[in-house]
Amino acid sequence: MARTPTIILHLLVTLIVCILSSARTSSSSASSSDVDGFLSCLSADIPPSLIYTPANNNFSSVLVSSVRNLRYYVTPDTTMSRPLVIVAATEPAHVQTTVVCGRRHSVHIRTRSGGHDYEGLSYASVDPHRHFAVLDLAALHAIHVDASRAEAWVGSGATLGELYYAAAAANSTFGFPAGNCPTVGVGGHLSGGGFGALSRKYGLSADNVLDAVVVDAEGRLLNRSTMGKDLFWAIRGGGGESFGVVVSWKVRLVPVTETVTVFSIRRLRNESAVDLITKWQAIAPALPRDLYLRVLVQNQQANFVALFLGRCGSLVDTMRGHFPDLGMTERDCQEMSWVKSTVFFNYGRADLPAEVLLNRSSNPYYYLKVKSDHVQEAMPGHAWESIWSNWFEKPEAALLMLDPYGGRMGSISPSATPFPHRNYLYQLQFYSVWYENGTAALEKRMSWVRGVYEDLTPYVSKNPRAVYVNYRDLDLGTNELEEGGNVTSYAKARVWGEKYFKANFKRLAAVKSKVDPHDFFRNEQSIPPLPAAAK
């Protein structure tokens, strides 16, 4: 590793220590010597231009560079903490150094790839005494496509949009099954499983991971063969914050047709929208795997949005055969390339160039709270009527997203990866966005989301409620340390952990106890080590 000149190191560390000294009393649980030692350790092997502290004029701009939720940046709630240091890694060696220095000096690390964690845990903490640094992977975004093998190595800092664009640039019939938002980071998305419009055809993103490069809690650089099968299993759906830092992924690119077809059909509530949603619940998960049909419910309308791997004529025939009540016709069709369909799904329009997928910029101007669930048996029509009357007529009503499972999703064992929710009809997501700052707006929106979530209890998953870990929700519970110890309590973490992972939670904790027994990689909802008594 390259060494920075001694005089620059001395000036850098002195400046950082002076700036941080006033912050330690409120945001640190480690001693000042730990922090000083951590900064000095970092500076020995990482260029000073990649280490950001409040001493730097651009510290705030780096922090906000991929913040997607102002609730954890500009908020009336001051009982939270921000990082003391941000390390903008540009090579795996910087990740290794940050982990080694953090372990040595008792500074925990939070890793950020795209910043889309719904609860902001990749760059903030709801514990005002939490002492941590952020390891930002945005610069590790290289993508290398092997077209002859239909495979790609993708840096964790790449976005889904960049991956989609690179795959299509290599071959217009290459795609990848992942989410609909192009600015989501690959690292976090794949670590949580990765659901999207191609999942009914090809499974989750994690089902298409072939290899990975991980920095573990000892600072070692491991690949699939050296990390072992248990760790490779855990990182493909067990969450991106518990086992190490994945710096890159080898993924399988999947075949898509030269031309795909999309549509967006809106039906008002007084145009049988409730009846259509009620029928959709059983129809959508049983559709041919080439067809993904989701529903977006907001205000007084339901928007049925589809991706079909094929031409318009075939789609019309399929819809007439499976869902004639929707009334889909050729006039609803829009034919395009698969990569352009990813633009359509995010922006709701098809006239934008594919290059918009390369836009990584973050301009956080909204506040966000999300709650989600899964449905095993179709909800009756009267339940939908009640929800619409009681909740969606309110001015603070959120967007409801309904995404179908089935197809390839349902043919994979729930224990094949940590993601266990494969046998449900569909997932639902209440996505509340608002723009007003202040406690009143916050409480109003949070109350709506929590209220409708509670109201749905009789109709959704139970024992436990089933939640997709990429739709992070701190309402489910947060970690606490073992009494008298310095590792996360497994017994208390089960409260939230089994909602995300069901029976896979215990296996994840067992992996944690092997690869990170001292619980270095931790946050409010990280996997705890499995205690010996529970094994």
Number of C-alpha atoms within 10 A of each C-alpha: 9 8 11 14 10 11 8 13 19 12 10 18 19 14 15 22 19 13 15 18 12 10 12 17 13 12 20 19 16 18 14 15 11 17 25 18 20 23 25 19 19 23 25 17 16 24 19 16 11 15 20 23 23 18 15 15 10 12 17 12 11 17 21 18 17 24 26 25 24 18 22 24 21 15 16 13 13 12 11 16 21 22 23 22 25 25 25 23 24 17 13 19 17 21 28 21 22 28 27 22 23 25 19 13 19 19 28 21 29 24 25 29 29 28 27 23 23 20 24 20 22 26 27 23 23 20 15 16 18 22 23 28 25 23 25 26 28 24 15 20 23 16 20 16 22 14 13 7 9 17 20 21 22 26 27 31 28 26 28 30 28 24 29 25 24 22 26 20 13 15 16 18 18 24 24 26 25 28 24 20 18 25 24 25 29 28 30 27 28 30 24 28 28 25 23 20 27 27 25 26 20 21 26 30 27 25 22 22 20 15 16 23 22 27 23 24 23 14 20 17 20 15 17 17 10 12 18 11 10 16 21 22 19 26 27 26 30 29 27 29 24 28 31 26 29 29 23 24 22 20 22 24 25 17 15 22 16 16 19 23 24 26 25 21 15 17 17 15 17 9 12 15 22 22 16 18 25 19 18 23 23 16 15 25 24 17 21 15 20 19 25 26 22 22 23 19 23 17 18 14 18 23 19 21 17 20 25 27 23 20 18 22 12 14 25 19 15 17 17 15 10 15 18 13 13 19 11 19 16 13 9 14 20 17 18 17 18 27 28 24 26 25 24 22 21 15 15 14 12 18 10 13 10 19 13 15 24 18 12 20 10 14 12 16 14 16 22 19 22 21 24 22 22 26 21 15 14 16 18 15 15 12 16 17 17 12 15 19 12 12 19 22 13 12 9 19 21 24 17 21 18 24 22 29 30 23 24 16 25 17 12 16 13 18 16 13 22 27 29 25 23 21 18 20 22 23 21 20 22 22 17 20 18 17 12 12 15 13 11 11 15 20 10 12 21 17 13 19 22 15 12 18 16 10 15 15 12 10 15 20 19 14 8 14 18 23 28 25 25 22 20 23 21 17 10 16 15 18 24 18 14 13 9 6 8 12 19 25 19 22 15 16 23 21 15 23 29 19 23 30 28 22 15 21 26 21 19 27 28 23 23 25 19 14 19 21 19 17 21 22 25 22 26 18 23 23 31 35 24 23 16 8 5 10 9
